[in-house]
Structure formats: C-alpha cells, structure tokens
C-alpha cells in the first residue's frame, strides 16, 4: 500500500521475485486477486527509444482502496452477500444481455 500502483516488473523487484529469489509470483498474485486484496489497475506498454509502444501490456497492480478510494470500498461492508450477488448479476445482465440468468449465476459461482 505504501507504494501505490506498481507495474508487475517493479513489484517483482520489491518482493524479490527475481532470478535466485522467491518463486511463484504468478500464483501469489492470482491468490491476492481472488481474495480482492489487489486488482489490475491498468496495462502499460513499454516504449522503444523513439517513444513507440511495443509488445504486450505490463500489468499495473493496485489495492482496491488505492484504485477506487477507501470510502467506496468500505461502503460495501454493510451489504449482505445476497445483495452483492444480485448487484453483480444485474450488472452482468446489462453487459451480457443475451446470457440467461442461469448462465450468469454459474459464471459467478
């Protein structure tokens, strides 16, 4: 949290996930994302010496509090899980109008 949003490359250096260091960076990042401790805030493209982007985007990770604000995150603490589930389903129905409720429910399980 003290560093704010970080590119995955920088995060690997800070946490010693380099050659000869810790192992399992992708596993740890996935677990943290599934537990919603961190999320992908953006993808940044490296630039060549002429300032042109190239290659795959590099993930920039941030805590949800840093990305959306502490007040926004804590405002959901009073919700019941069923209410959160209903809100997620309602949002998915707007994004995927052709999907059936059963399909969307299976997706978020």
Number of C-alpha atoms within 10 A of each C-alpha: 10 5 9 11 21 19 17 18 13 13 16 15 11 12 11 14 17 13 7 7 10 11 12 8 15 11 10 11 16 13 12 14 16 11 10 11 13 21 21 17 18 15 14 13 14 14 11 10 7 6 8 9 13 10 9 10 12 14 18 18 22 21 21 18 16 18 17 12 11 12 9 12 13 10 9 12 9 7 9 9 11 9 11 12 14 12 12 14 18 15 12 17 15 10 10 12 11 8 12 10 14 8 9 16 14 8 10 10 6
